[in-house]
Amino acid sequence: FIGKRLTALLTSSGYDVKVISRMPGMNRITWHDLEANGLPRGTAAVINVAGQNVLDPTRRWTPGFKQNVWNSRVNTTASMVKAIAKTSDAPGVFVNVSGVSLYPAAGPDAQEIYDESHPGVEYDFMSRLCFAWEAAAEIPTETNWRGIRLRTGVVLGREGGMIGNIFLPFYLGLGGPVASGLQPLPWIHMEDLCAIILLILRKPDFHGAINAVAPQIVTNAEFSKAFAKALRRPAPFQIPEP
C-alpha cells in the first residue's frame, strides 16, 4: 500500500513512475523484464518497497511463510541491485525501505535511543532478515549511485498495512494488544514516509542509513488502546504472539 501512495505523490511531483510488478500492465515492468533487460533508459531513482506483509496478526509464522517473507525482501532487493549495476545511465539513487528490527529489542522501561550509527544486533528472525536485506541492498561502488537504507517503523495509514489488518477485529470489539502489550511499537505515518522519500530524491546530500520513525515512543498496548478509542470500541482481548 506504500507503493500506491508513493506513486501518486511522485507522479504529482513531476516524476515518470514505472512500477515493478509480477503482472504486466500500463506503466509497469515485470520482474522478468527487469532481470532480462535491466532498468528502463533514463532511470534516475529506484525505490524498493517490496515485501510480504508481516503485520497480519491472524497469520501463523510457519517455516514456509518465513521463507516467503525472506524471498520477498532479500531476493527482490538483490534483483534491483543487479539491474542498477548493469545500467549505463547517469548515477541515480537507490532507496531501500527496510526496518528498525536490527536494533536491539527494548523493554517497556528502556531509555536507549538508537541512531543510525548503531551497528545493530542479530537476535531473532526479523533482525537477521534486516541484516540480510541491507546486505543485498549494497550498491557496487563503481556505479556511483547513492545508496539509502531507510529504516522504518510500522507504517500506518488507513489504506492498508497494519491498520488494514487490524481494523475489522477492532471494529467488531475483538481487538487488543499482542501478548503482554509492553513491547515498544516504533511507527511512522505513510504520508511522512512518502515525504521523506521525495526529500531524499531531491537532496543529493542524503547517504547511507536513515531512521524513519515518529519521535513519540508508544507500546503495543498504548497503541491498541488509542486505536480502539478512536473507533469507540472496547479492546478486551489479548492476542497471542504469532
Secondary structure, 3 states (H helix, E strand, C coil): CHHHHHHHHHHHCCCCCCEEECCCCCCEEEHHHHHHHCCCCCCCEEEECCCCCCCCCCCCCCHHHHHHHHHHHHHHHHHHHHHHHHCCCCCCEEEEEEECCCCCCCCCCCCCCCCCCCCCCCCCHHHHHHHHHHHHCCCCHHHCCEEEEEEECEEECCCCHHHHHHHHHHHCCCCCCECCCCCECCEEEHHHHHHHHHHHHHCCCCCEEEEECCCCCCEHHHHHHHHHHHHCCCCCCCECCC
